[in-house]
Amino acid sequence: MKGISIGFGAAVAVVAVVGFARAPEALNSPDGRNPGSLLRESVDDTVTQVSMRKVNFYVIPNAALRIRTMRGQMRSLKGGPVVFDDKNSFVIHMDHAEIGLNGTDITTLMNKYIFAYPGAPLKRLEVHMAGSQIVQTGVMHKILDISFKITADVSVTPEGLIRLHPVKTTILGVDGDKLMRAFGLSLQKILDLSKAKGVTVKGNDLFLDPVRILPPPAIEGHATAIRVEGDQLVQTFGTPAAATPLPPPDTSASAYMYFRGGTLHFGKLLMLDAEMQVVDLRPTGLFDFDLDRYKEQLVAGYQRSLADGGLLVYMLGVNKLASGKATTAELPR
């Protein structure tokens, strides 16, 4: 098969390659259905099983989902195949996952996505972890710009929302808790979050919807636990019991993305009955993947066909693109 890595291959080869289309004999059906009808059924299959391990999945520049483990499915929101080139066209459903966000990730999401609208009540936000708590500093806009610092405990509500419960608040360098009590104020009375993405306030508690605070692609999942671990806020979605195992072809890879079943469309290729494992060409323990730059990552690497017609794709981690594409020594012999 000619490579995805060079112009994403020729579209005319799609229907001839096992793994990207079924072989002619596989399209013959004992019930008399013609090949065209079976091909249409394959294209209509929009559910792809997914497993990921040790992947930094960038959703916007400088903000990644630090996926420790994830098992779920991808499906189209518009019918037809899952289209990698249109991240608004599909959703990733998580049966079970453990995903971290570090301070930089949360800071970037807050400033560049959640509160990135004119007149936002919070700006110049910075977030970091301290022990088992999360610390947020920034500027609150209420007639005047007011600096603040909030230290909060984190927990998950039965509805799957992340609750930030302030235990210490400083406003303009003084005790904010006493100040707000003196004036009969609360964050709910001060902040209008009606335009914020995935954030609400009740009393002094902030509630974050862990899937709505993220840019596309859309994410589905129910948060069941949360903890601060080192410099990361680690979220658990679902339960291990809800996720059936999906081992990849290359089980020796410590960091990977694995897609199986359904129909995937990326570049000029349409992959039917998909089977594709993506690993880092130059592994360092974590695989940095950026959906907006996956073509660059793909072109810098290469792919190898598996015995059953699937693909093992060696991409260059997005953080390593400056180091140059695959060398002759790195190509399979």
C-alpha positions as CSV (number, residue, x, y, z in Angstrom):
1,M,0.0,0.0,0.0
2,K,1.2,3.4,-0.9
3,G,1.7,5.7,2.0
4,I,-0.6,7.9,3.8
5,S,2.5,9.9,4.7
6,I,2.9,11.2,1.1
7,G,0.0,13.3,0.1
8,F,-2.2,10.8,2.0
9,G,-2.1,8.4,-0.9
10,A,-4.2,8.1,-4.0
11,A,-8.0,8.0,-3.4
12,V,-8.3,5.5,-6.3
13,A,-6.4,2.9,-4.2
14,V,-8.9,3.1,-1.4
15,V,-11.3,0.5,-2.8
16,A,-8.5,-2.0,-3.6
17,V,-6.7,-2.3,-0.3
18,V,-7.8,-4.6,2.5
19,G,-8.5,-2.6,5.6
20,F,-9.4,0.5,3.6
21,A,-12.1,-1.4,1.7
22,R,-13.3,-4.9,1.7
23,A,-11.9,-7.2,-1.0
24,P,-14.4,-8.0,-3.9
25,E,-14.9,-11.5,-2.6
26,A,-15.8,-10.1,0.8
27,L,-18.6,-8.1,-0.7
28,N,-20.4,-11.2,-2.1
29,S,-23.3,-12.1,0.1
30,P,-25.1,-15.4,0.4
31,D,-28.4,-13.5,0.7
32,G,-28.0,-12.0,-2.7
33,R,-27.3,-8.4,-1.8
34,N,-25.0,-6.7,-4.3
35,P,-21.6,-5.3,-3.4
36,G,-22.8,-1.7,-3.6
37,S,-25.4,-2.2,-0.9
38,L,-22.8,-3.8,1.4
39,L,-20.4,-1.0,0.7
40,R,-23.1,1.5,1.7
41,E,-23.8,-0.4,4.9
42,S,-20.1,-0.3,5.7
43,V,-19.9,3.5,5.1
44,D,-23.0,4.0,7.3
45,D,-21.3,2.3,10.2
46,T,-20.2,5.3,12.1
47,V,-19.1,3.8,15.5
48,T,-15.4,3.2,16.0
49,Q,-14.1,1.6,19.1
50,V,-11.2,3.6,20.7
51,S,-8.6,2.9,23.3
52,M,-5.8,5.3,24.3
53,R,-2.9,5.1,26.7
54,K,-0.4,7.8,27.8
55,V,-1.5,10.4,25.2
56,N,-1.4,14.1,25.5
57,F,-4.4,15.0,23.3
58,Y,-4.1,18.7,22.4
59,V,-7.5,20.4,22.1
60,I,-6.1,23.9,21.6
61,P,-2.5,25.2,21.6
62,N,-0.9,24.8,25.1
63,A,-3.9,22.8,26.4
64,A,-4.0,19.0,26.3
65,L,-6.0,16.2,27.8
66,R,-3.4,14.2,29.6
67,I,-5.0,10.8,28.9
68,R,-3.6,8.2,31.2
69,T,-6.0,5.6,29.9
70,M,-9.2,5.8,27.9
71,R,-11.7,3.3,26.5
72,G,-14.7,4.5,24.5
73,Q,-16.2,5.0,21.1
74,M,-16.2,7.6,18.3
75,R,-19.2,8.3,16.2
76,S,-20.2,10.8,13.6
77,L,-22.6,13.6,14.5
78,K,-23.7,14.1,10.9
79,G,-24.1,10.6,9.6
80,G,-21.5,8.8,7.5
81,P,-17.9,8.2,8.6
82,V,-15.9,9.8,11.4
83,V,-14.1,12.6,9.7
84,F,-10.8,13.5,11.3
85,D,-10.5,16.7,9.3
86,D,-13.7,18.1,10.8
87,K,-13.5,18.0,14.5
88,N,-17.0,19.4,14.8
89,S,-18.4,16.4,13.0
90,F,-17.8,13.7,15.6
91,V,-18.0,12.9,19.3
92,I,-15.8,10.8,21.6
93,H,-17.8,8.8,24.2
94,M,-15.8,7.6,27.2
95,D,-16.8,4.4,28.9
96,H,-13.9,4.7,31.3
97,A,-11.0,7.1,31.4
98,E,-8.4,8.7,33.6
99,I,-7.5,12.2,32.3
100,G,-5.3,14.8,33.9
101,L,-5.2,18.6,33.3
102,N,-2.2,20.5,34.6
103,G,-2.1,24.1,35.6
104,T,-1.1,25.3,32.2
105,D,-3.9,23.3,30.5
106,I,-6.6,24.8,32.8
107,T,-5.2,28.3,32.6
108,T,-5.2,28.1,28.8
109,L,-8.8,26.7,28.7
110,M,-10.0,29.4,31.1
111,N,-8.5,32.3,29.2
112,K,-8.7,31.1,25.6
113,Y,-12.0,29.2,25.6
114,I,-14.2,29.2,28.7
115,F,-14.1,33.0,29.3
116,A,-12.9,34.1,25.9
117,Y,-15.7,36.5,25.1
118,P,-16.2,40.3,25.4
119,G,-17.2,41.4,28.8
120,A,-16.2,38.2,30.6
121,P,-16.3,38.7,34.4
122,L,-13.0,36.9,34.9
123,K,-9.7,37.4,33.0
124,R,-6.0,37.1,33.3
125,L,-6.6,33.8,35.1
126,E,-3.8,31.5,36.3
127,V,-4.3,28.1,37.9
128,H,-1.9,25.8,39.8
129,M,-2.2,22.9,42.3
130,A,-1.2,23.1,45.9
131,G,-1.3,19.9,47.9
132,S,-4.8,18.5,47.4
133,Q,-6.3,21.9,46.4
134,I,-6.5,24.1,43.3
135,V,-5.4,27.7,43.4
136,Q,-6.8,30.3,41.0
137,T,-5.7,33.9,40.7
138,G,-6.9,36.6,38.3
139,V,-8.9,39.7,37.8
140,M,-12.6,40.0,38.5
141,H,-14.4,42.6,36.4
142,K,-17.2,44.3,38.3
143,I,-17.3,48.0,37.3
144,L,-13.6,48.0,38.3
145,D,-11.0,45.3,37.8
146,I,-10.5,43.6,41.2
147,S,-7.6,41.1,41.7
148,F,-8.4,37.9,43.6
149,K,-6.9,34.6,44.7
150,I,-9.1,31.6,45.5
151,T,-7.9,28.3,47.1
152,A,-10.5,25.6,46.7
153,D,-11.2,22.0,47.5
154,V,-12.3,19.9,44.5
155,S,-14.9,17.1,44.4
156,V,-17.4,15.6,42.0
157,T,-21.2,15.9,42.3
158,P,-23.6,13.0,41.7
159,E,-24.4,14.7,38.3
160,G,-20.7,14.5,37.3
161,L,-19.8,18.1,37.7
162,I,-16.5,19.3,39.2
163,R,-17.2,21.4,42.3
164,L,-14.7,24.0,43.3
165,H,-15.4,24.9,46.9
166,P,-13.4,28.0,48.1
167,V,-11.7,27.6,51.5
168,K,-9.7,30.8,51.3
169,T,-10.4,33.9,49.3
170,T,-8.3,37.0,49.0
171,I,-9.7,40.1,47.3
172,L,-7.4,43.1,46.7
173,G,-5.0,41.5,49.2
174,V,-7.4,41.3,52.1
175,D,-9.6,38.5,53.5
176,G,-12.2,38.1,50.8
177,D,-14.5,35.9,52.9
178,K,-14.9,38.5,55.6
179,L,-15.3,41.2,53.0
180,M,-18.1,39.4,51.2
181,R,-19.9,38.5,54.4
182,A,-19.7,42.1,55.5
183,F,-21.5,43.3,52.3
184,G,-23.8,40.3,52.1
185,L,-22.2,39.2,48.8
186,S,-21.3,35.9,47.2
187,L,-19.7,34.8,44.0
188,Q,-23.1,34.0,42.7
189,K,-24.2,37.6,43.2
190,I,-21.0,39.1,41.8
191,L,-20.4,36.9,38.7
192,D,-22.6,36.7,35.7
193,L,-21.5,33.4,34.1
194,S,-24.3,33.1,31.6
195,K,-22.0,33.3,28.6
196,A,-19.2,31.1,30.1
197,K,-18.7,27.7,28.5
198,G,-19.5,24.9,31.0
199,V,-19.2,26.9,34.2
200,T,-21.9,27.9,36.7
201,V,-21.9,29.3,40.2
202,K,-24.0,28.7,43.2
203,G,-23.3,30.5,46.4
204,N,-19.5,30.7,46.4
205,D,-19.0,27.3,44.7
206,L,-18.0,27.1,41.0
207,F,-19.3,24.1,39.1
208,L,-17.5,23.0,35.9
209,D,-19.0,20.5,33.4
210,P,-15.8,18.5,32.5
211,V,-17.0,17.9,29.0
212,R,-18.5,21.2,28.1
213,I,-15.4,23.2,29.2
214,L,-13.5,21.6,26.3
215,P,-13.3,22.7,22.7
216,P,-14.3,20.3,19.9
217,P,-14.2,17.4,19.2
218,A,-17.2,16.9,21.5
219,I,-16.7,14.6,24.5
220,E,-19.3,12.5,26.3
221,G,-18.7,10.9,29.7
222,H,-19.8,11.0,33.3
223,A,-17.2,12.1,35.8
224,T,-17.1,9.8,38.8
225,A,-14.1,10.9,40.8
226,I,-11.5,13.7,40.9
227,R,-8.2,14.2,42.7
228,V,-5.1,16.5,42.7
229,E,-2.0,14.5,41.9
230,G,1.2,16.4,41.7
231,D,0.7,19.2,39.2
232,Q,-2.4,17.7,37.7
233,L,-6.1,17.6,38.3
234,V,-7.0,14.0,37.5
235,Q,-10.5,13.1,36.5
236,T,-12.0,9.7,36.4
237,F,-14.9,9.0,34.0
238,G,-17.1,6.0,34.2
239,T,-15.9,2.7,35.8
240,P,-13.5,0.0,34.6
241,A,-16.4,-2.4,34.6
242,A,-18.1,-0.3,31.8
243,A,-15.1,-0.7,29.5
244,T,-14.5,-4.0,27.6
245,P,-10.8,-4.5,26.9
246,L,-9.5,-3.4,23.5
247,P,-5.9,-4.5,23.2
248,P,-3.9,-3.0,20.3
249,P,-2.0,-5.1,17.7
250,D,1.3,-3.9,19.1
251,T,1.0,-4.6,22.8
252,S,4.6,-3.5,23.4
253,A,3.8,0.1,22.8
254,S,3.5,2.0,26.1
255,A,1.8,5.0,24.5
256,Y,-0.7,4.7,21.7
257,M,-4.1,5.5,20.1
258,Y,-6.0,2.5,18.7
259,F,-9.1,2.7,16.5
260,R,-11.1,-0.4,15.5
261,G,-14.3,-0.9,13.5
262,G,-16.6,1.6,11.8
263,T,-15.5,4.0,9.1
264,L,-12.8,6.6,9.3
265,H,-12.2,9.4,6.8
266,F,-8.9,11.3,6.9
267,G,-7.1,13.2,4.2
268,K,-8.1,11.5,0.9
269,L,-8.6,8.1,2.5
270,L,-11.7,6.3,3.6
271,M,-10.9,3.4,5.9
272,L,-13.7,0.8,6.2
273,D,-13.9,-1.7,9.0
274,A,-11.1,0.4,10.5
275,E,-8.1,-1.0,12.4
276,M,-5.3,1.5,13.1
277,Q,-2.9,1.8,15.9
278,V,-1.0,5.1,16.1
279,V,2.3,5.3,18.1
280,D,5.1,7.8,18.4
281,L,7.9,7.4,15.8
282,R,10.4,8.4,18.5
283,P,8.8,7.2,21.8
284,T,9.6,9.0,25.0
285,G,6.9,7.6,27.2
286,L,4.1,10.0,26.2
287,F,2.6,10.6,22.8
288,D,1.8,14.2,22.0
289,F,-1.0,14.4,19.5
290,D,-2.7,17.4,18.0
291,L,-5.8,16.9,15.8
292,D,-5.2,20.3,14.1
293,R,-1.7,19.2,13.1
294,Y,-2.1,15.5,12.6
295,K,-1.3,15.7,8.9
296,E,2.1,17.2,9.7
297,Q,2.7,14.4,12.3
298,L,1.6,11.8,9.7
299,V,3.8,13.1,6.9
300,A,6.8,13.1,9.2
301,G,6.4,9.4,9.9
302,Y,5.4,6.3,8.0
303,Q,2.9,3.3,8.2
304,R,3.1,-0.4,8.1
305,S,0.4,-2.8,7.0
306,L,-0.6,-5.5,9.4
307,A,-1.4,-9.1,8.4
308,D,-5.1,-8.6,8.6
309,G,-5.0,-5.4,6.5
310,G,-5.0,-3.0,9.4
311,L,-2.3,-0.3,9.9
312,L,0.4,0.5,12.4
313,V,1.0,4.2,12.0
314,Y,4.2,5.8,13.2
315,M,3.6,9.5,13.7
316,L,6.0,12.0,15.0
317,G,4.9,13.5,18.3
318,V,3.8,17.1,17.7
319,N,6.4,18.4,20.1
320,K,9.1,16.7,18.0
321,L,8.1,18.0,14.6
322,A,11.1,20.5,14.6
323,S,13.4,17.5,14.8
324,G,12.6,16.4,11.3
325,K,10.7,13.5,9.6
326,A,11.5,9.8,9.6
327,T,15.1,9.0,8.6
328,T,16.1,6.1,6.4
329,A,17.4,4.3,9.6
330,E,13.9,4.6,11.1
331,L,12.1,3.0,8.2
332,P,11.1,-0.7,8.4
333,R,13.5,-3.1,6.7
